[in-house]
Amino acid sequence: MNIKRSIDKIPGGMMIVPLFLGACLNTFAPGTGKFFGSFTNGLITGTLPILSVWFFCMGASISLKATPVVLRKSGVLVAVKVSTAAAVGYLASTIIPASGMTDGFFAGLSVLAILAAMNDTNGGLYMALMNQYGSKEEASAFCLMSLESGPFMTMVTLGVTGLASFPWPTLVGALLPFCIGFALGNLDRDLRAFFTQGTQVMVPFFAFALGNGLNFAIILNTGLLGVLLALGVITVTGSVLVVADIFLARGNGTAGVAAGSTAGAAVTVPSVIASLAPQFAPVAPAATALVATSVVVTAFLTPLLTYAWARRFGMLSSRYQGGFPGRDGAPAE
Protein backbone atom coordinates (compact mmCIF):
# COMPACT_ATOMS: atom_id res chain seq x y z
CA MET A 1 0.00 0.00 0.00
CA ASN A 2 1.29 3.45 -0.92
CA ILE A 3 -0.05 5.23 2.15
CA LYS A 4 2.68 7.86 2.43
CA ARG A 5 2.62 8.58 -1.29
CA SER A 6 -1.12 9.22 -1.08
CA ILE A 7 -0.71 11.48 1.96
CA ASP A 8 2.06 13.44 0.22
CA LYS A 9 -0.36 14.33 -2.60
CA ILE A 10 -2.33 16.43 -0.10
CA PRO A 11 -0.81 19.87 0.62
CA GLY A 12 0.56 19.68 4.15
CA GLY A 13 -0.64 16.09 4.23
CA MET A 14 1.66 14.89 7.00
CA MET A 15 0.17 17.63 9.19
CA ILE A 16 -3.45 17.70 7.98
CA VAL A 17 -4.21 13.95 7.79
CA PRO A 18 -3.06 13.09 11.36
CA LEU A 19 -4.83 16.25 12.58
CA PHE A 20 -8.03 15.03 10.92
CA LEU A 21 -7.61 11.53 12.40
CA GLY A 22 -7.09 13.04 15.85
CA ALA A 23 -10.27 15.08 15.43
CA CYS A 24 -12.12 11.90 14.41
CA LEU A 25 -10.96 10.15 17.57
CA ASN A 26 -11.87 13.10 19.78
CA THR A 27 -15.29 13.47 18.14
CA PHE A 28 -16.41 9.85 18.20
CA ALA A 29 -14.38 8.43 21.12
CA PRO A 30 -13.31 11.39 23.27
CA GLY A 31 -12.32 9.30 26.29
CA THR A 32 -9.86 7.02 24.49
CA GLY A 33 -6.73 8.48 26.04
CA LYS A 34 -7.98 8.24 29.61
CA PHE A 35 -9.42 4.76 29.00
CA PHE A 36 -6.12 3.26 27.88
CA GLY A 37 -3.79 5.56 29.83
CA SER A 38 -0.03 4.98 29.79
CA PHE A 39 1.75 5.45 26.45
CA THR A 40 -1.49 5.62 24.47
CA ASN A 41 -2.68 8.57 26.54
CA GLY A 42 0.75 10.17 26.17
CA LEU A 43 0.53 9.85 22.38
CA ILE A 44 -2.97 11.35 22.32
CA THR A 45 -2.43 14.19 24.77
CA GLY A 46 1.34 14.83 24.61
CA THR A 47 1.32 17.89 22.38
CA LEU A 48 3.85 19.95 24.35
CA PRO A 49 6.49 17.23 24.93
CA ILE A 50 6.38 16.17 21.29
CA LEU A 51 6.56 19.78 20.11
CA SER A 52 9.52 20.52 22.37
CA VAL A 53 11.50 17.74 20.69
CA TRP A 54 10.43 19.03 17.27
CA PHE A 55 11.57 22.59 18.08
CA PHE A 56 14.92 21.20 19.22
CA CYS A 57 15.34 19.32 15.93
CA MET A 58 14.32 22.42 13.95
CA GLY A 59 17.05 24.43 15.65
CA ALA A 60 19.64 21.75 14.99
CA SER A 61 18.78 21.75 11.26
CA ILE A 62 19.78 25.41 10.73
CA SER A 63 23.33 26.18 9.67
CA LEU A 64 25.01 29.37 10.86
CA LYS A 65 27.09 29.47 7.67
CA ALA A 66 24.85 31.73 5.63
CA THR A 67 26.08 34.32 3.16
CA PRO A 68 25.21 38.00 3.64
CA VAL A 69 22.87 37.75 0.64
CA VAL A 70 20.95 34.90 2.28
CA LEU A 71 20.76 36.76 5.59
CA ARG A 72 19.55 39.91 3.88
CA LYS A 73 16.87 38.10 1.91
CA SER A 74 15.62 35.92 4.76
CA GLY A 75 15.91 38.71 7.32
CA VAL A 76 13.75 41.03 5.24
CA LEU A 77 11.07 38.42 4.60
CA VAL A 78 10.90 37.27 8.23
CA ALA A 79 10.90 40.79 9.71
CA VAL A 80 8.27 42.07 7.29
CA LYS A 81 6.03 39.02 7.70
CA VAL A 82 6.07 39.24 11.51
CA SER A 83 5.67 43.04 11.52
CA THR A 84 2.71 42.84 9.17
CA ALA A 85 1.07 40.17 11.32
CA ALA A 86 1.61 42.34 14.41
CA ALA A 87 0.04 45.38 12.75
CA VAL A 88 -2.98 43.40 11.53
CA GLY A 89 -3.33 41.72 14.92
CA TYR A 90 -3.29 45.06 16.73
CA LEU A 91 -5.91 46.53 14.38
CA ALA A 92 -8.03 43.39 14.75
CA SER A 93 -7.87 43.70 18.54
CA THR A 94 -9.72 47.01 18.30
CA ILE A 95 -12.63 45.25 16.62
CA ILE A 96 -12.57 41.66 17.88
CA PRO A 97 -13.15 41.08 21.63
CA ALA A 98 -10.59 39.15 23.65
CA SER A 99 -12.96 36.17 23.80
CA GLY A 100 -13.20 36.11 20.01
CA MET A 101 -16.26 36.48 17.83
CA THR A 102 -19.13 34.42 19.22
CA ASP A 103 -22.05 35.14 16.88
CA GLY A 104 -22.79 35.13 13.17
CA PHE A 105 -20.59 34.15 10.27
CA PHE A 106 -17.39 35.26 12.01
CA ALA A 107 -17.99 33.13 15.11
CA GLY A 108 -14.68 31.55 16.13
CA LEU A 109 -12.48 34.28 14.68
CA SER A 110 -9.97 35.68 17.17
CA VAL A 111 -6.82 37.76 17.22
CA LEU A 112 -4.93 34.59 18.14
CA ALA A 113 -6.13 32.87 14.95
CA ILE A 114 -5.13 35.86 12.80
CA LEU A 115 -1.67 36.13 14.32
CA ALA A 116 -0.98 32.40 14.15
CA ALA A 117 -2.03 32.23 10.47
CA MET A 118 -0.06 35.29 9.41
CA ASN A 119 3.10 34.95 11.51
CA ASP A 120 4.47 31.70 10.11
CA THR A 121 5.60 31.12 6.53
CA ASN A 122 5.48 27.65 5.01
CA GLY A 123 9.27 27.36 4.68
CA GLY A 124 9.27 24.03 2.87
CA LEU A 125 6.83 25.32 0.26
CA TYR A 126 8.82 28.54 -0.09
CA MET A 127 12.09 26.66 -0.62
CA ALA A 128 10.53 24.38 -3.24
CA LEU A 129 9.09 27.34 -5.15
CA MET A 130 12.34 29.32 -5.02
CA ASN A 131 14.30 26.30 -6.25
CA GLN A 132 12.03 26.36 -9.28
CA TYR A 133 11.35 30.05 -9.86
CA GLY A 134 14.05 31.90 -7.92
CA SER A 135 17.75 31.84 -7.14
CA LYS A 136 19.81 29.65 -4.81
CA GLU A 137 20.20 32.59 -2.42
CA GLU A 138 16.44 33.10 -2.34
CA ALA A 139 15.86 29.40 -1.70
CA SER A 140 18.40 29.49 1.13
CA ALA A 141 16.34 32.18 2.87
CA PHE A 142 14.43 29.22 4.29
CA CYS A 143 17.08 29.01 7.02
CA LEU A 144 15.90 32.05 8.99
CA MET A 145 12.26 31.35 8.21
CA SER A 146 12.55 28.39 10.53
CA LEU A 147 12.75 30.92 13.37
CA GLU A 148 9.07 31.65 12.73
CA SER A 149 8.13 28.05 13.51
CA GLY A 150 6.38 27.59 16.82
CA PRO A 151 4.80 29.97 19.30
CA PHE A 152 7.76 32.23 20.13
CA MET A 153 7.15 34.88 17.45
CA THR A 154 3.44 34.94 18.26
CA MET A 155 4.24 35.36 21.95
CA VAL A 156 6.55 38.26 21.14
CA THR A 157 3.92 39.81 18.87
CA LEU A 158 1.22 39.52 21.53
CA GLY A 159 3.58 41.11 24.05
CA VAL A 160 4.75 43.95 21.81
CA THR A 161 1.20 44.88 20.81
CA GLY A 162 0.05 44.75 24.44
CA LEU A 163 -2.45 41.97 23.79
CA ALA A 164 -0.86 39.63 26.34
CA SER A 165 2.06 39.50 28.72
CA PHE A 166 4.40 36.61 29.34
CA PRO A 167 7.02 36.39 32.14
CA TRP A 168 10.55 36.41 30.72
CA PRO A 169 11.22 32.80 31.87
CA THR A 170 8.23 31.70 29.77
CA LEU A 171 9.55 33.53 26.71
CA VAL A 172 13.02 32.07 27.19
CA GLY A 173 11.57 28.63 27.82
CA ALA A 174 9.67 28.75 24.54
CA LEU A 175 12.90 29.43 22.65
CA LEU A 176 15.40 27.42 24.69
CA PRO A 177 14.93 23.98 23.02
CA PHE A 178 15.36 25.65 19.63
CA CYS A 179 18.53 27.46 20.76
CA ILE A 180 20.10 24.34 22.28
CA GLY A 181 19.42 22.42 19.10
CA PHE A 182 20.83 25.28 17.04
CA ALA A 183 24.02 25.32 19.11
CA LEU A 184 24.58 21.57 18.92
CA GLY A 185 23.81 21.44 15.20
CA ASN A 186 26.41 24.10 14.46
CA LEU A 187 29.03 22.62 16.77
CA ASP A 188 28.84 19.20 15.13
CA ARG A 189 27.63 18.59 11.58
CA ASP A 190 27.00 14.92 12.39
CA LEU A 191 24.61 15.94 15.16
CA ARG A 192 22.90 18.32 12.74
CA ALA A 193 22.41 15.52 10.23
CA PHE A 194 21.14 13.21 12.98
CA PHE A 195 18.64 15.59 14.56
CA THR A 196 17.43 17.04 11.25
CA GLN A 197 15.74 13.72 10.55
CA GLY A 198 13.41 14.42 13.47
CA THR A 199 11.93 17.53 11.87
CA GLN A 200 9.87 15.36 9.52
CA VAL A 201 9.35 12.35 11.77
CA MET A 202 7.73 14.28 14.63
CA VAL A 203 5.17 16.15 12.49
CA PRO A 204 2.42 13.48 12.31
CA PHE A 205 2.74 12.78 16.04
CA PHE A 206 2.16 16.32 17.28
CA ALA A 207 -0.49 16.84 14.57
CA PHE A 208 -2.42 13.81 15.84
CA ALA A 209 -2.19 15.09 19.42
CA LEU A 210 -3.41 18.53 18.30
CA GLY A 211 -6.31 16.95 16.45
CA ASN A 212 -7.45 15.41 19.70
CA GLY A 213 -8.29 18.89 20.90
CA LEU A 214 -10.73 19.41 18.01
CA ASN A 215 -14.08 18.02 16.94
CA PHE A 216 -15.96 18.09 13.66
CA ALA A 217 -18.45 20.70 14.87
CA ILE A 218 -15.62 23.24 15.21
CA ILE A 219 -14.08 22.25 11.86
CA LEU A 220 -17.38 22.53 9.98
CA ASN A 221 -18.32 25.81 11.63
CA THR A 222 -15.03 27.45 10.71
CA GLY A 223 -14.54 25.96 7.23
CA LEU A 224 -15.52 28.91 5.00
CA LEU A 225 -14.17 31.40 7.51
CA GLY A 226 -10.83 29.56 7.39
CA VAL A 227 -10.78 29.97 3.60
CA LEU A 228 -11.33 33.72 3.97
CA LEU A 229 -8.57 33.86 6.57
CA ALA A 230 -6.24 32.13 4.11
CA LEU A 231 -7.14 34.64 1.39
CA GLY A 232 -6.39 37.41 3.88
CA VAL A 233 -2.97 35.90 4.60
CA ILE A 234 -2.16 35.76 0.89
CA THR A 235 -3.54 39.21 0.08
CA VAL A 236 -2.23 41.18 3.06
CA THR A 237 1.11 39.56 3.87
CA GLY A 238 1.78 38.61 0.25
CA SER A 239 1.31 42.18 -1.00
CA VAL A 240 3.57 43.68 1.68
CA LEU A 241 6.20 40.97 1.13
CA VAL A 242 6.29 41.64 -2.62
CA VAL A 243 6.99 45.33 -1.99
CA ALA A 244 9.64 44.46 0.62
CA ASP A 245 11.28 41.93 -1.69
CA ILE A 246 11.56 44.48 -4.49
CA PHE A 247 12.66 47.54 -2.53
CA LEU A 248 14.52 46.05 0.46
CA ALA A 249 15.79 42.64 -0.63
CA ARG A 250 16.46 43.73 -4.25
CA GLY A 251 14.44 40.92 -5.75
CA ASN A 252 11.67 40.89 -8.32
CA GLY A 253 8.81 40.07 -5.95
CA THR A 254 8.65 36.34 -6.61
CA ALA A 255 10.09 35.49 -3.19
CA GLY A 256 7.50 37.76 -1.59
CA VAL A 257 4.64 35.93 -3.29
CA ALA A 258 6.11 32.56 -2.33
CA ALA A 259 6.37 33.62 1.34
CA GLY A 260 2.71 34.65 1.59
CA SER A 261 1.50 31.39 3.11
CA THR A 262 0.73 29.75 6.45
CA ALA A 263 3.14 27.16 7.82
CA GLY A 264 1.93 23.78 9.00
CA ALA A 265 3.66 24.48 12.32
CA ALA A 266 1.28 27.41 12.85
CA VAL A 267 -1.43 24.87 13.70
CA THR A 268 0.42 24.20 16.95
CA VAL A 269 0.51 27.83 18.06
CA PRO A 270 -3.03 28.36 19.48
CA SER A 271 -2.87 25.37 21.84
CA VAL A 272 0.64 26.23 23.05
CA ILE A 273 -0.28 29.87 23.63
CA ALA A 274 -3.43 28.78 25.48
CA SER A 275 -1.35 26.56 27.77
CA LEU A 276 0.87 29.53 28.65
CA ALA A 277 -1.82 32.22 28.73
CA PRO A 278 -5.13 30.71 29.97
CA GLN A 279 -7.16 33.69 28.73
CA PHE A 280 -6.74 32.30 25.20
CA ALA A 281 -7.97 28.79 26.10
CA PRO A 282 -11.63 29.40 25.03
CA VAL A 283 -10.61 30.50 21.50
CA ALA A 284 -7.78 27.98 20.95
CA PRO A 285 -9.86 25.11 19.41
CA ALA A 286 -11.54 27.34 16.82
CA ALA A 287 -8.24 29.11 16.14
CA THR A 288 -6.55 25.75 15.50
CA ALA A 289 -9.24 24.75 13.00
CA LEU A 290 -9.02 28.12 11.24
CA VAL A 291 -5.25 27.96 10.97
CA ALA A 292 -5.38 24.37 9.68
CA THR A 293 -7.72 25.48 6.90
CA SER A 294 -5.40 28.37 6.09
CA VAL A 295 -2.48 25.95 5.82
CA VAL A 296 -4.29 23.86 3.21
CA VAL A 297 -5.71 26.76 1.17
CA THR A 298 -2.44 28.73 1.04
CA ALA A 299 -0.58 25.54 0.12
CA PHE A 300 -2.87 25.23 -2.92
CA LEU A 301 -2.95 28.88 -4.00
CA THR A 302 0.59 30.11 -3.25
CA PRO A 303 2.29 27.91 -5.90
CA LEU A 304 -0.22 29.06 -8.54
CA LEU A 305 0.28 32.73 -7.69
CA THR A 306 4.07 32.31 -7.55
CA TYR A 307 4.08 30.69 -10.98
CA ALA A 308 1.92 33.47 -12.42
CA TRP A 309 4.13 36.19 -10.91
CA ALA A 310 7.36 34.49 -11.99
CA ARG A 311 6.05 34.04 -15.51
CA ARG A 312 5.27 37.75 -15.71
CA PHE A 313 8.25 39.21 -13.83
CA GLY A 314 10.70 36.34 -13.34
CA MET A 315 12.77 37.22 -16.37
CA LEU A 316 13.93 40.31 -14.47
CA SER A 317 15.87 38.21 -11.95
CA SER A 318 17.89 36.39 -14.59
CA ARG A 319 18.34 39.44 -16.75
CA TYR A 320 19.21 41.96 -14.06
CA GLN A 321 20.65 39.69 -11.35
CA GLY A 322 18.15 40.61 -8.61
CA GLY A 323 17.47 44.29 -9.35
CA PHE A 324 15.06 46.33 -11.41
CA PRO A 325 16.45 48.36 -14.34
CA GLY A 326 18.40 51.34 -13.15
CA ARG A 327 18.61 50.08 -9.54
CA ASP A 328 21.53 48.46 -7.69
CA GLY A 329 23.83 48.74 -10.67
CA ALA A 330 21.50 46.88 -13.03
CA PRO A 331 21.60 48.03 -16.65
CA ALA A 332 18.85 50.42 -17.64
CA GLU A 333 17.32 50.63 -21.06
N, C-alpha and C positions, 0 to 999 in steps of 0.2 A: 504493500500500500504506500502511495506517495503522499503521506499526510503532510509532511513539512513543505513539500513542493506546492501543495494546494493552499496551505496557509500563507506561503510567501506571495501568492498571487493577489492577496488582499493587502491594500495599503496599510502598513502598520499591523500586519496580521499577527505577528508574535506578541503584540500588545493587546490588540482588539479581541482576538478569538479567546484567549484565556480570561480576559475581562468579562466577556459575554458568558463563558461557561461558569465563572464565579457568580455572576448575577443570576444565572439559572439555578444554581445550587441554593443561593440565598433566598430566591423567590419561592421555590417549591419544597425545599428542605432546609429551612433556616437554622435548625438546631443541630445540624450535622457535626459541626466542630465540637460542640460541648458533649454530644452523644458519644463520640469516639475518643475525644481527649487526646492526650499524648502528642505524638508527632503529627497526626492528622489535624488536630486542632491548631498546632503550630503552623502547619502549611496553609491552613485556611485563614488564620487570623494574624499571621506574623509579618504584616506589611513593613513595619519599621525595621526589624532586624534584617530582613531580606534587602530592603532598600539601602541600609547602611553598608552592607557588603557591596552592593552595586555601585554606590557612590565612591567607595574606596577603589574599586576596579576602574571606574571612569577616570579618576585622578591618575592612576598608574599608567593609563593608556596615552597620556598627553606628554609629548616630548618638549623639553625646554628649548631645544635647538631649532628655533624658528627664525627665518630671515626677517629683516626690518619690513620688507614688503608684506609678508604674511601677517606680521603683527599689526601693521597699519590697516590692512584690509579687514582682518578679523576684529580688531579693536573698534574700528568705526561701526561695523555692523552690529556688534554686541552692544556697544554703548548707545547707539541710536535706537535699537530695538527695545532695550530696557527703559530708556528715557521716554520713548513714545508710550509704552505700556503704563509707565508711572503717570504721565500726563492724562491719558485716557481714564485711568483708574481714579485719579483725583477728581476729574470732571464728573465721572459716573457717580462718585460718592456724594455729590451735591444733589443728585436726583434719586438714586437708589438708596433705600434705608439700609441700616447695618444688618438687619435680619433678611435682606434680600426682598425681591418682589414676591408677593404672596397671592396676588389675584390676576386674573386675565391671561392674555397670551404670554406675557413676560414673566409669569410665575416661575420661580426657580432661578431667575437671573440675579446675580450678585456681583459685587465688586471683586470678590475672590475669584469667581469664574472668569471674569474679564481679564484680570491680571495674569492668572495661570495660563490662559489661552494665548495671550499676547507676548508674555515674557520669554517663552522658550521657543527657539528655532529648531526645526527638525534637521539636525546636523547631518545625519546620514543621507537624507534626501538632498540637502544642499550640496554635499560633496559629490554625489552621483551626478547631479545636474551640471555642476561646474566642471567635472571631468569631461562632460560631453559638450557643453556650450561655452565654457570659460577657459581660464588659464590654470596652470599648475599652482600658481600662487593663490589664486582665488579659491581653488579647491582646498588648499592647505589651511584656509581660514577656519575650517572646521575645528581646528585645535582649540582655539579660544571659545568657540561656541559651546564646547562641552561645559564651560563654566556656568552656562545658563541652566544646565540640567539640575533638577531637584528644586527644593524649596528656598534655597538661600537667597537668590535674587528677588523672589517674591517677598520674602521676609524683609529684606532691605527696602524694597519699594514700599511696602506697607508702613514701615517705620519712617522713611523719609517723607512720605506724604501725610503722615500723622494719622493714618487709618488704624494703626495698631502699634503696640510697643512690645519689644522683646528684650528681656535681660541680656546683657552682653554674653554671659556664659551659654545661653541658648543659641545665640547667633554663632558663636565660635563652635559650639557643639554640632551645629548643622553643617559646618564647613570642614571640621577637623578630619573626618574619615577621608574626604576628598584630598585634603592637603597631605595627609600621611601617605596615601597612595601615590600622589604626585611626586613626593620626595623619594620614595622607594623606587618608583619607576624610572626616575632620572638618575638615581645613583647606580642602578644595575639594569642594563638592557634586558638581561634574561628574566629578571623579575617583571619588567614591563611586559614582555612577551607572554609570560605566564599568567599574570593577572588580567591582561587585556581580554583573554578568552572569556572571563567572567562577565564582561559587559553585555554579551549576547545571551549567555546561558541563564542569567538571573532574570531576564525580562519576563518570560512567561510566568515565573513563580510569583513575582510581586504583582503582576497584572491579575493573576487569579485571586490573590489575597485581596486586592482592591475591589475586584468584582463582587466579592462577598460582602461588601458594604452597600451594594446597590440592589435594586429590584426592578422588574420590568415596568412597573407603574411609573417610576421616576424616568426611566429611559424613554418610554413612549410619550410622556408629558413634555419632555424637553427636546424631542427629536427635531422638529422644525426650527425651534429656537436655537438649537445647536448649529444648524446649518447657517442661520443668519449670523451667529457669532463667528463662524468660520469665515464668512464673506466679509465681516468687519475686520477680522485679522488680516486678511489678504489686502483689502482696500486701504485700511488705515496704515498698518505697519509697512505693507508693501510699497505704498506710495512714498512714504517718508524715507524708506531704505533706498529706493531708486534714486531719489534726490541726493541722499548722503553718499551713495556709491559714486555718483557722477562728480559731485563737487568736492567731496572730502577724500574719498578713496581712489579717485582718478580712474574710475572704471567707466563702463558704458551703460550701467544700470541693470545688466543681466543678473549680477550677484544679488542686487537688492530685491529683484523679483523672486529669485530662488530662495531668499531668506525669509520671505513673507509667509511662513507656515507655523503650525503648532507642533511641537515635539511630542513624541509618545510619552516621554518622561513627565510632561506637564500633567498627565492624568494623575500622577502620584501627589501632586502639590496640595490640592484641597484637603485631603485626609491628613497629611503631615502637618499642615498649618493648623488644622482643627485640633490636632493632638497637643500642639504647643500653645495655641490661643483658643481656649474653649468657646469664646464668643462666636467663632466661626463654625462650630460643630453643627448647628441647625442647617446651614446652607451647604455644607461639604458634599453630601450625597448628590444633590442636584448639580452642583458645580462640577463634580467628577464626571457625571453623564454628559454635561454640556461640553466639557473639554474633550472627552473621548470622541464626541461627534465632530468637533472641530479638527481633531487629529486626522480623522478619516477623510473629511471633505477637503481640507487643505492638501492632503497627500494626493488626492485626485486632481485638483485644480492647479496647484502650483507648477507641476511639470508642463501642463498645457500652456500656461501663461508664460513660463520661462522660454519655452520653445518659440512661441509667437514673438516675444520680445527679442530673442536672440536672432531670429530670422529677419526681423526688421532692422535691428541696430547692432547685431553681433559682428558684422563686418568691420565696425569701427575699431574693435579691440585688436583684430589681427592687422589692420591697416595702420593704426596709429599707436599701437603698443600701449593701450590703456589710457589714452587721453583723447579728448575731442579736438578737432582741428583748431590750431591756434593756441592750445593750452598745453602746459607742461612740456614745451619743446616739440610738440607734434607738428608736422607740416601742415600749413594752411593753404587752401586753394583759393 
